[in-house]
Amino acid sequence: MIKARVPASVRAVPDDAGRLVLLDSATGRWFVLNRSGAAFYQELRNAADIDKAADAVIARYPAVPADRIRRDVDELVSALVARGLVELPDAAGRHAAGVLMAVPADDAPVGRRWRLTAPLAFLLALLLLRLPFRRSAAVVARLKRAKPEASTVDALSALSAARRASRWYPGRVACVELSLTAVLTAAFLGVRVDWCFGFTVDPYSFHAWIEVDGEPVTHPADEPVPPTYRRVFRT
C-alpha cells in the first residue's frame, strides 16, 4: 500500500476522446494524459493509494498483462510526482511555467481613464506572473472582492487598454498577460472582470481570456473564444 494524493490545486477535465486535461492552478501549467493514464489518475484521486488505483486499472483492462500495467504505473507516478500532479509523503516542490498564445496589435479607441490605468496594471501583471500561479490568482481574487461586475463595454475598454499598454514592452506578450492586465485594470477602476483559462482539442490549444457574467469578452481584432473551449479555471 503506497499512499498518494492528487493536490487540491489540480483541476482535471476529460475531453471527448477520453483523455484528461490537467491544470495545476498552483503553477499555471497544463498537462494531458492519455486514456489509460486518465483512468489511473481518476482512480488515484478516489482511492488515494497507488496500489489500489493500479489494481482498478488492471481490472479495467484485462487483456493487458498486469506486470506491464504496473511498470507503466511506476513510470507514470514518477512523472506525475516530478510535475507536482501527485504528492507522496516525501515529494519535492513544483516548478512554475506558463502557457501563452500570441495576439496581434490594434488601434481601437480607448477612454482616457482606461489608458492611464492600464500601464500600471500591466506592470503589476508582469510582476504577478513571476510568482507561483496560486499566489497570483489569490491577489487577483482579493483585488476583485466586493466590486460590482463590469459591463461588457467596460470589460472591452479594459482589454483594449491592456493591448495598448503592452506595446512598449520588449518581451513577448500574449493572452495570459493581456487578460490579467485587463482584469487588473478593471479592478483598479472599481469593477470586476473574471480571469479564465481553458482548452480545446483537435488540435490541443490552451488559452486565457476574460469573462463578464459567464460570457467571454474579446477584442474586435481577435477571433471570438470558440464554444469548443472548456473553461478549467476562473477567478
N, C-alpha and C positions, 0 to 999 in steps of 0.2 A: 504494500500500500504506500503510494507516494502522493502526499498531499500537494496540491497546487491550486491556484485560483486565478481567475480572469480579473484583472484590475477593473474597478468601477469606472475608470476613465475611458475604457474601450467601448465604443459603440459598434455594434455588429448589425449589418443589414444584408439579407440574402438578395441575390439578383435572380433573373428569370432562368438562368442556366443551372441553378443550384449552388453556385459559388457564394462565398461570403466576403463582403466588403467590410473592412475594419477601419475605423478612425480612432486613433488614440488622442482623445481630447486633451491629454496632458502634454503632448508634444506637437499636435497638428499633423501627424504623419499618417499616411494611408497605406493599407495593405490589402491584398486579395488572396484568399485561399481557394484552392480547387475543391471539387465536390467532396472528396474523401477527407481533405483537410478541414473543410467546413463541418463535416459530420463529427469529426473528433473534437473540434473546438466547441461545438454546441454541447456535446456530451460532457466535456470537461467543465464547461460553465455550470452545468446542472449538478454534476457529481462532485466537483472539487477534488477529484482523485484521478491520477493519470492511469493507473491500472484499470479502474472501473470504466473509464472513458474508452480505453483501448479495447476492453472486453466487449463493450457495446458496439464498437465499430467492427470487431471480428464477427459478432453475431449478425450485423447488418450485411456483411459481405462474405458469406460462407464459401464462395468459390475461390477466394484468395487465401493462400496459406497464412495461418495465424502468425508464424515466425516472421514472414515478410511484413505483415502489418505492424508487428511490434517493432521491427527495425525501423520502419518508416515513421512510426510514432516517436521513437527515440530521437531521430533526426529532426522531426518537426518540432518537438518540445524544445530541443536545443536552440533552434532558430527562433521560436516564439519567445523564449526567455531572453535571448540576446536582444530582441527588439522591444522588450517591455510589454509584450502582449500576454504573457503568463508570468506569474510570480511564484517562486519557490521560497522556502524559508531563508535561503542564503543568496537570493538572486541579486544581481547588481542593478545599478540605476539605469536610466534611459538616456538616449541621445536624441536631441531635438532636430527636426527637419521640417521643411515646408513643401507644399505643392502649389505651384504658381502657373498661371496662364497669362500670356501677354495680351495687351489691349492696345488699340490704336489711339492716336491723339484726336482732339476735337476742338471746335471753335464755337460751341454753344454758349449763348449769353447766360451770365450768372449774376445774381444780385450782389450788391456791394458787401453786405454783411456776411454773406457766404464766402465771397472771395477773400475777405480779410481773416476769417476764422479758419479756413481750410489749411493754410500753410502751417499754423500751429498744430492742427490736428494731424497733418501729415508727419511732422517731426515726432509727435508722440506715437503715432502708429509705427514708425521705424524703430523707435526705442522699445515699444511693447513686443514687437516681433522678434526682438533679440532675447526675450525672456522665454521660459517654458510656456507652452501654449496655455496650460491651465491657469497660470498667473495672468496672462494677457486677457483671457476670457473673463476672469474674475474682475479685473479692472474695468473692462467694458460693462459688465453687469452692474457694477457699483455706480458708474457714471450715468447709466440709463435709469437707475432706480427712481421711482416715483415721478417720472416725467410722462407727460401725455404722449400718445402715439402721434407720430408725424403724419401729415397728409402726403399723398403721392407726389404732389407738386414740391413740397419741402424736401422729400427724400431725393427727388430728381435734382433739385438745386444742390443738395449736399454732394451727390455723386458727380455732378458737373464741376463743382468747385474742387472736389478731390482730384479730378483729372487735370484741372488747370494747375493746382498746387504742385503736382508731381512733375511738371515739365522741366523744372530746373534741376531735378535730381539726376546725377550722372549714372547712377546704378540702374539695375533692372527693376521696373515697376510693373506689377501685374495685378490679377484680380484680388489677391489677398490684401495687398497694400491699399488698393483703391477702395475696396469695400470697407475695410477697417477705418480708413480716413473718412469716408462718408458717414459711418456710424458715429465717429467721434465728433465730426463737425456738427452733426445734428444734435448730439448730446450737449455740446458747448452752447448751442443756441436754444436749448430748453425743450427739445422734442426727442422722441425715442424711435429709432430705426433698428431692426433686427439684423444681426450678422449671421450669415448662414453658410454652411458647407455641404456639398453633396457630390453625387457621381452619376454617371450614366455608363452604359455598356455598348459594346459593338460599334466602335472601339471604346475601351475604357477611357473616360475623361473625368477629371476632378476639377471642381470649380468652387469659388467663393462668390457670394453675391449679397445684396441687401433685400429686405422684405418689409412691407407695411401691411398690417392686417392679414398676414399669411400669404401675400401675393408678391412675387419678385418685382423689383423695380430696376429697369435697365435704361441705359443712356440711348438716345436715338442712334448714335453711331455704332452701337453694339447690336449683335444678334440677341433676341429675347432668350431668356433661360428656357430651354426646351422642356416640355412637360415630362420627358423621359428622365430628367434628372430627379434623383431621390435625395431629399434632404436628410442628412445624417446628424447634423449638429446645428443648433440655433441658440444664440444668446442675445 
